[in-house]
Amino acid sequence: MASATTSTAAPTLNAAQATSLGRAAQLTAAVLLLLALAKVATSVLTFLSATLLALLGLVEGGLFGLLALILIKIVTDLRYAREVPQLSGTHLLNALDSWQDFCKTLIGLAVVAFLAAALRFAA
C-alpha cells in the first residue's frame, strides 16, 4: 500500500497585499492601545464607587493592550514576509498563528465584558 504525501505550497503575499494588511493592522493596534488606556483610566477613576467593576475594567484594559501587542506582532511578520520573499510563507504562517492568538484573546475579552455587563445590570 503506497502512501501519498501531499506537499502544499506555502502561501505568499505580494508587496501591495503585505503593505495594506500591515497598515490596517497598525491602525487597529493604535486604536486598541488608545482604548486600553481609556479603559484603564476610567477604571481607576471609578475604583472607589464600584471596586469590582473597576477591577474588571482594568482586566479589560489589559486585554485590549494585549490585543494591540498581538497585532503589532502580526504587522512585524507581514513586514518580514514582504522584505524576505524566500521566507514569505513562514512569516505568513507566523502571522496566522498570531491571528489565532488574537481571536482567543478576543474571546476572553468578550467573557470579561459579559461579566462586567452582568454585574452592572445586577446592581
Secondary structure, DSSP 8 states (H G I E B T S, - for coil): --------------HHHHHHHHHHHHHHHHHHHHHHHHHHHHHHHTTTT-HHHHHHHHHHHHHHHHHHHHHHHHHHHHHHHHH-GGGHHHHHHHHHHHHHHHHHHHHHHHHHHHHHHHHHHH-
